[in-house]
Amino acid sequence: MHLISVNLGHPQLLPDKTTTGIYKSPVEAAQISTLGLVGDHIDDQEHHGGPDQAVYVYSAEDYDWWMEQLGEALQPGTFGENLTFSSFGPAPLRIGDRFRIGQVLLEVSAPRIPCATLAARMNDPQFVKKFRQAQRPGFYARVLEAGQVRKQDPIEKIAAPTHCVTLVEVFNLWYEKAPDAARLRWVLTAPLASRARKTFAGRLQST
């Protein structure tokens, strides 16, 4: 497992005249702080970024799948990820999994929930639905240890216990209209990002 690409975003206008940092370009290396990659633009800070969602990660295996589905070549950074891993490994990703990349230690905190900005980036109004159905959300991570990462750095996975909720289970639960209270309580035992935790806690109170 190694780091395929390091990607930084710069402000860019969408057709609706809103600004976004989803358009990212590869760089050789970047410094990562507890708030993400230094120099990366985050426009909508209400819904993106912050200590619990400091870094977004996608994999080359996911890119391979999408390129087959879409019939077109996609470059690292297309999905707006900061880091592109060669793989996430054979085991399901879990909230609490950790990845060591040189000096940096990341902890998986939440799946990506697609929005209209992603659809605009992909030039496809139906892409939010396609992304949801694909169940390949990639993950947001908090930065437990800051430092520099560089393209081709090796990656070590430190797996969370197998009883911990998987990333896809959290992703699917997000879309359930009437989630079971016991499942919500179980998910809330995981080290979720604060936005996801607030959402699931609110849904638990209303069950």
C-alpha positions, -999 to +999 in steps of 0.1 A: +000+000+000+015+034-010+005+070-017-004+074-054-010+111-053-011+142-030-037+167-042-043+204-034-073+225-044-075+261-054-106+283-056-126+278-087-161+290-098-188+266-106-215+273-132-238+286-105-211+311-095-203+295-062-167+289-053-153+255-046-120+238-038-130+204-052-108+208-083-075+195-071-041+191-087-013+167-078+018+180-060+049+161-051+046+167-013+025+186+013+026+194+049-004+181+069-016+198+100-045+189+123-067+210+100-056+193+067-032+199+039-014+233+041-024+253+010-056+233+003-087+255-003-119+246+016-147+269+006-178+256+024-164+253+059-198+246+075-200+212+058-163+204+050-130+204+067-124+209+104-104+187+128-126+156+124-127+158+086-093+173+079-083+150+051-103+132+024-089+100+010-098+079-021-082+049-036-068+039-070-090+007-068-121+029-066-108+049-096-103+017-116-140+008-109-153+042-118-133+043-150-148+010-161-183+022-152-180+056-169-158+046-198-134+074-194-100+081-178-100+099-145-069+115-129-061+114-091-079+143-074-110+141-097-131+132-067-117+161-047-096+139-025-064+152-008-047+118-008-050+090-033-040+056-018-031+026-040-056+006-020-074+005+013-064-031+018-086-063+016-106-058+048-136-035+050-127+000+061-139+008+097-144+039+116-113+041+138-090+024+113-056+043+112-031+048+085+005+057+090+022+077+062+057+087+072+053+112+100+015+114+096-011+093+114-047+095+101-078+080+117-109+072+097-138+093+110-166+094+084-177+084+048-181+111+022-217+120+016-221+132-020-235+167-027-243+189-057-208+201-059-195+166-067-222+164-094-211+197-109-174+185-108-184+154-127-206+173-151-234+149-144-266+160-125-273+123-117-239+117-102-250+121-065-273+091-071-246+071-089-221+078-061-247+067-035-254+035-053-218+027-059-211+025-021-175+037-027-175+068-005-138+071+004-132+084+039-126+115+059-099+114+085-087+133+115-050+139+118-036+124+150+000+132+141+009+160+117+039+161+094+048+159+057+037+133+031+052+127-003+040+109-034+050+072-033+053+071+005+045+037+019+013+034+039+008+012+070-027+003+081-035-001+118-069-018+119-096-010+143-112-040+161-134-060+139-165-053+161-163-016+151-188-003+125-176-003+089-175+028+068-201+015+044-225+006+072-223+043+084-228+054+048-259+033+043-273+042+077-271+079+067-297+072+040-321+051+060-354+068+066-363+050+098-331+037+113-332+013+142-324+029+176-301+001+186-281+005+154-278+043+159-265+037+195-240+012+181-227+036+155-224+064+181-199+043+200-175+047+171-150+077+169-172+095+143-166+129+130-186+156+149-210+164+120-219+127+115-222+123+153-246+152+156-268+139+128-270+104+142-276+116+177-304+138+165-320+109+147-317+088+178-335+114+199-364+114+174-368+076+173 
